[in-house]
Amino acid sequence: MKPSFYITTAISYVNGKPHLGHAYEQILTDVMARFKRLDGFDVMFLTGTDEHGQKVAKTAEARGVEPKELCDEISQSFRDMTTQLNISNDDFIRTTEGRHYDASQAIWNAIKEHNPDDIYLGKYDGWYSVRDEGYFGEDELTLAEDGKTKLAPSGAPVEWVEEPCYFFRLSAYTDKLLAYYEEHADFIEPESRRNEIKSFVKSGLQDISISRTTFKWGVPVPNDPDHVMYVWLDALTNYITALGYPDIEGDKYKQFWPADYHVIGKDIIRFHCIYWPAFLMAANLTVPKKVFAHGFINVEGQKMSKSVGNVIAPQDMIDAYGLDQTRYLLMREVSHGNDGNFSHEHALQRINSDLANGLGNLVQRTLSMIYKNCDGAIPQAGELSDDDRALLNHAYEKLVPAMREEGNNVRFNRMLETIWKLVMDANAYVDSQAPWGLKKTDPERMNTVLYVLAETIRVLGISVLSVTPESGAKILNQIKIADDARDFAHINAENALKAGTAIDAPEGVFPRLEAVDAAE
Ligand code: MSP
């Protein structure tokens, strides 16, 4: 049986349209999901939309529509984004679905059942940031430039809230959480975020309000319909709703929980690394294995914001550069857990040098030579030289272990560098072997060189499938690789190309982009 792997993105608020930051998170998670599938895992990949809370209620009110109407429209635009970006999610959850109401109420009841003292009725007097949907202590706030407005650490204004509510006894989980972080050293990645969380927890946790009474847009609290559940308690529960919770004996839950990876942005680590494990512990459920917090995408050196007017829609990127080019760019340019910057000029250079001139050119010139000089079929290799063996050895022996080392740690920029080392080696091999000159002088040697190159291209085609799935497939289609032979288990000599296989007339995989196309 295949090993299982469960990975999720954060679910997006439906108060605004998808932008490049959302796209980045989707692509990053998709690359991981595809990478694990290529490596033989049975993957479950979840994404979706987070539709309750005061922020969504306020946006709907400002637009003069019912919250559900706003949710339907914006949730659809996030769903469309997954199609536009070729995201391979297995499920798309909406927190307004019936299955999610059931799961959210069930986790509330499970906490009450297993730890009855952990939920108690009280009154919240304190600061709340609607933009973050988060509670903040006075000591965490700063003053805005106007000298009056108080701001949460994210820069969002906070408002004073006084209302009856249920509390969750988070304070009782300080030691349990610290012990969990000690025992599971890689629960929070990267390390800088782990340290941030640990020191926050060490400073002592306060109980948190888990219900609201001043608006209605949420999941009703079981047996107390005056309260709706705090949006983060409902939202976090989505990760188990999709596995059929509360049916913890069901196949999906048993196979996939605890999650292997929650992929989120750095702004929401407190919710995922403190609240979520505490809620799960209180409900007597298992805690996820890992939370990976990525950085933020800035545009031309600036934070994306409506007021600056530099918000990029995912579809605009695709129109300018192409889908796989966009995916490649975002994965290649941002390093593990750090913020990344997007600039048009740099994007063009990167796409042209790595994709058009690097991999694209290698495939195009090799397959064209085969098509023209070998009767349109994979040639028969003769005896292999040391150079031939060195290139094949790189492809068979070194590539996949090096990709695993980086990919399993979400270092996709380095995973791509690893693949591109083989692209560079192969291009250097073409130049040094100069197969075009061999047709007349040594046709047998030409066949061997072209065979070695075609085989290297097969391996490259498979290895890029997680980041550039359409282009990888195009490469593999041209050399007639069967669908079930497109994974890491086939990167070896036993599954090498068969001489005599007819190939398609070569078609460019990565066109060279002109500055003007992208600037439009
Ligand atoms: N609804 C919550 C998540 C609930 S998860 C149980 C939320 N939604 S969000 O729409 O604001 O953000 C969705 C994801 O996109 C988050 O992981 C967030 O960090 C990420 N990003 C939002 N802006 C971003 C960038 N500019 N760059 C990269 N990621 C960013 O938070």
Boltz pocket constraint, residues with backbone or C-beta under 6 A from the ligand:
constraints:
  - pocket:
      binder: B
      contacts: [[A, 9], [A, 10], [A, 11], [A, 12], [A, 13], [A, 20], [A, 21], [A, 22], [A, 24], [A, 25], [A, 50], [A, 232], [A, 235], [A, 236], [A, 237], [A, 238], [A, 263], [A, 264], [A, 265], [A, 266], [A, 267], [A, 268], [A, 295], [A, 296], [A, 297], [A, 298], [A, 304]]
      max_distance: 6.0
